[in-house]
Amino acid sequence: MQQVKKPRDLIEGQPVLVVVDIQQGDFLEVYSGIPTMPGTRERCLRARKIVDKARACGVPLVFIQEVHRRDRVDFGRELDGVEDVHCIDGEPGTAIADAIGMRPDDYHVPKRRYSAFFSTDLEILLKGLKADTLILIGGLTDVCIHYTFVDGHQHDYFCRVVEDCVTGSSIEAHEASLRAMEYLQTGARRSSTEIMRAFEDYAERTKTLIAKSA
C-alpha cells in the first residue's frame, strides 16, 4: 500500500510570493504568440488579490518578467515547439501588467528562458530575503510555473502553487502540471483562499514575535 504523506505547513519559515510572467499581453486583444486556456484574464485578475494580501501582510513580492532581445538572439530552442515569437523587449505586451499592481520598489527579475532561476539573480535575491517557502502565481502553469517550481524544489525550497491563480496553455496541460507539482511536494497545490488565510496567520505570528522581542 502506498504511504499517504502528511503535507508540510502551507508556510514553512519565511514566505515569498513569486509572480511569474503576468504581463500586458494577458490583457491586450492582440496576438501574443503563446496559446492560453480559457479564463486566463480572470485568473490573472484573481492573482491581484494575492498580491495585495501579500503586501498587506508583509510577505515579500518578486515579479518575474519574460523578455527577449529585439534581434531574437536569446530565444534558443524556445520557438521549436508550439510557441511563436513573444515577449519582445519594448513591445506593448511585454511589460509587467498594470493590473497586477507592481510598484517601483518591488523586486523585479527579468528572464530569458522558462525557469525564473535559469541565468537570473533570483537565487541571490531569495537568499537575501531568507526565503523558505515560494508561493507561485501567474503563467504558464505547464511551462514557466512548472519549471520554476521544479528548480525551486531542487534548491530545497518549499514550493506552493496557487491553482486558481495560475493559467496554462490548455486546460489539459494545466491540470497535468498541477498533478506533477503535487507529486514532487505533497500539499503543493493550494487555493487562493488558503493562501490569503496563511498570509494573515503569518502577519499575526510576525507581529507577536516583534512584540515579544520589544
C-alpha positions as CSV (number, residue, x, y, z in Angstrom):
1,M,0.0,0.0,0.0
2,Q,1.3,3.4,-1.0
3,Q,2.1,5.6,2.0
4,V,0.0,8.8,2.3
5,K,2.3,11.6,3.4
6,K,1.1,14.4,5.6
7,P,1.6,17.8,3.9
8,R,4.0,20.2,5.5
9,D,2.7,23.5,6.8
10,L,1.5,25.7,4.0
11,I,4.1,28.3,5.0
12,E,7.4,27.0,6.4
13,G,9.6,29.7,7.7
14,Q,9.9,32.9,5.5
15,P,7.4,33.0,2.6
16,V,8.0,34.9,-0.7
17,L,5.3,35.4,-3.3
18,V,6.7,34.9,-6.8
19,V,4.6,36.5,-9.5
20,V,5.5,34.7,-12.8
21,D,5.0,36.4,-16.1
22,I,1.7,38.3,-15.6
23,Q,2.4,40.7,-18.5
24,Q,0.4,43.2,-20.5
25,G,-0.1,40.7,-23.3
26,D,-2.6,38.8,-21.0
27,F,-4.9,41.8,-21.1
28,L,-4.5,43.1,-24.7
29,E,-6.7,41.9,-27.6
30,V,-3.6,41.2,-29.8
31,Y,-1.8,38.1,-30.9
32,S,0.7,37.2,-28.2
33,G,2.4,34.2,-29.8
34,I,1.5,32.0,-26.8
35,P,-1.6,29.8,-26.5
36,T,-3.6,30.1,-23.3
37,M,-6.5,28.3,-21.8
38,P,-9.9,29.9,-21.3
39,G,-10.3,32.1,-18.3
40,T,-6.7,33.4,-18.4
41,R,-7.6,37.0,-17.8
42,E,-9.9,36.2,-14.9
43,R,-7.2,34.1,-13.3
44,C,-4.7,37.0,-13.6
45,L,-7.1,39.4,-12.1
46,R,-7.7,36.9,-9.2
47,A,-3.9,36.8,-8.7
48,R,-4.0,40.6,-7.9
49,K,-5.9,39.7,-4.7
50,I,-3.0,37.5,-3.7
51,V,-0.5,40.3,-4.5
52,D,-2.5,42.8,-2.4
53,K,-2.8,40.4,0.5
54,A,0.9,39.6,0.5
55,R,1.7,43.3,0.5
56,A,-0.7,44.0,3.4
57,C,0.7,41.1,5.4
58,G,4.4,41.9,5.0
59,V,5.2,39.0,2.6
60,P,8.0,39.9,0.1
61,L,7.0,40.0,-3.6
62,V,9.2,39.1,-6.5
63,F,7.8,39.9,-10.0
64,I,9.2,37.8,-12.8
65,Q,9.2,39.1,-16.4
66,E,10.0,37.1,-19.6
67,V,11.7,39.4,-22.1
68,H,13.6,38.7,-25.2
69,R,16.0,40.9,-27.2
70,R,14.6,42.5,-30.3
71,D,17.0,40.6,-32.6
72,R,15.7,37.3,-31.0
73,V,19.2,36.1,-30.4
74,D,18.3,34.7,-27.0
75,F,15.3,32.5,-27.9
76,G,17.4,29.4,-28.5
77,R,15.2,26.3,-28.9
78,E,12.1,28.1,-27.5
79,L,10.5,28.6,-30.9
80,D,10.9,24.9,-31.9
81,G,7.6,24.0,-30.3
82,V,4.1,25.5,-30.4
83,E,5.0,29.0,-29.3
84,D,5.6,31.8,-31.7
85,V,7.7,34.9,-31.2
86,H,6.6,36.6,-27.9
87,C,7.7,39.0,-25.1
88,I,10.0,41.1,-27.3
89,D,11.7,43.9,-25.4
90,G,9.8,47.2,-25.9
91,E,6.6,45.7,-27.3
92,P,3.3,46.6,-25.6
93,G,2.5,43.2,-24.4
94,T,5.9,42.6,-22.7
95,A,5.7,44.9,-19.8
96,I,4.5,43.7,-16.4
97,A,0.7,44.1,-16.4
98,D,-0.6,47.2,-14.9
99,A,-3.4,45.2,-13.4
100,I,-1.1,43.1,-11.2
101,G,0.0,46.1,-9.1
102,M,3.8,46.0,-9.2
103,R,5.3,49.1,-7.5
104,P,8.7,50.7,-8.3
105,D,10.2,49.4,-5.1
106,D,9.1,45.8,-5.6
107,Y,11.7,43.2,-6.6
108,H,11.8,42.6,-10.3
109,V,13.6,39.7,-12.1
110,P,13.7,39.6,-15.9
111,K,14.4,36.2,-17.5
112,R,15.2,34.9,-21.0
113,R,14.1,31.3,-20.5
114,Y,11.3,29.5,-18.8
115,S,12.6,28.9,-15.3
116,A,12.9,32.1,-13.2
117,F,16.1,30.5,-11.7
118,F,17.9,30.0,-15.0
119,S,20.6,32.6,-15.6
120,T,19.0,35.2,-13.4
121,D,19.8,36.6,-9.9
122,L,16.7,35.1,-8.3
123,E,18.6,32.7,-6.1
124,I,20.8,35.5,-4.8
125,L,17.6,37.6,-4.1
126,L,15.9,34.7,-2.3
127,K,18.9,34.1,-0.1
128,G,18.9,37.8,0.8
129,L,15.2,37.5,1.7
130,K,16.0,34.4,3.7
131,A,13.2,32.6,1.8
132,D,12.0,29.2,2.8
133,T,8.6,28.9,1.1
134,L,7.9,30.0,-2.5
135,I,4.3,30.7,-3.5
136,L,3.8,30.8,-7.2
137,I,1.1,32.6,-9.2
138,G,0.9,33.5,-12.9
139,G,1.7,31.5,-16.0
140,L,2.0,29.3,-17.8
141,T,1.2,26.5,-15.4
142,D,2.8,23.9,-17.7
143,V,5.8,25.9,-18.7
144,C,7.3,28.8,-16.6
145,I,5.4,28.0,-13.4
146,H,6.2,24.3,-13.6
147,Y,9.9,24.8,-14.5
148,T,10.3,27.4,-11.8
149,F,8.6,25.1,-9.3
150,V,10.9,22.2,-10.2
151,D,14.1,24.4,-9.9
152,G,12.8,25.7,-6.5
153,H,12.2,22.1,-5.4
154,Q,15.7,21.2,-6.4
155,H,17.1,24.2,-4.5
156,D,15.3,22.8,-1.4
157,Y,12.6,25.4,-1.1
158,F,9.1,24.5,0.0
159,C,7.0,25.3,-3.1
160,R,3.3,26.1,-3.3
161,V,1.3,26.8,-6.5
162,V,-2.0,28.7,-6.2
163,E,-4.0,26.6,-8.5
164,D,-6.8,29.1,-9.2
165,C,-4.3,31.9,-9.8
166,V,-2.2,30.2,-12.5
167,T,-3.1,29.6,-16.1
168,G,-1.9,27.0,-18.6
169,S,-1.5,26.7,-22.4
170,S,-4.6,24.4,-22.2
171,I,-6.8,23.0,-19.5
172,E,-5.3,19.6,-20.0
173,A,-1.7,20.8,-19.7
174,H,-2.7,23.0,-16.7
175,E,-4.2,20.1,-14.8
176,A,-1.3,17.7,-15.7
177,S,1.3,20.1,-14.4
178,L,-0.6,20.7,-11.2
179,R,-0.6,17.0,-10.6
180,A,3.1,16.8,-11.5
181,M,4.0,19.5,-8.9
182,E,1.9,17.8,-6.3
183,Y,3.8,14.6,-7.0
184,L,7.1,16.5,-6.1
185,Q,5.8,18.1,-2.9
186,T,2.7,16.8,-1.1
187,G,0.4,19.7,-0.4
188,A,1.9,21.9,-3.1
189,R,-1.5,22.7,-4.7
190,R,-3.3,25.3,-2.8
191,S,-6.3,27.6,-3.3
192,S,-6.3,31.4,-3.1
193,T,-8.5,31.2,0.0
194,E,-6.0,29.0,1.8
195,I,-3.1,31.3,0.7
196,M,-4.7,34.5,1.9
197,R,-5.6,32.9,5.2
198,A,-2.0,31.7,5.6
199,F,-0.7,35.2,4.9
200,E,-2.9,36.6,7.6
201,D,-1.6,34.0,10.0
202,Y,2.0,34.8,9.0
203,A,1.3,38.5,9.7
204,E,-0.1,37.7,13.2
205,R,2.9,35.5,14.0
206,T,5.3,38.2,12.9
207,K,3.5,40.8,15.0
208,T,3.7,38.5,18.0
209,L,7.4,37.9,17.6
210,I,8.1,41.6,17.3
211,A,6.0,42.3,20.4
212,K,7.9,39.6,22.4
213,S,11.3,40.9,21.3
214,A,10.5,44.6,22.2
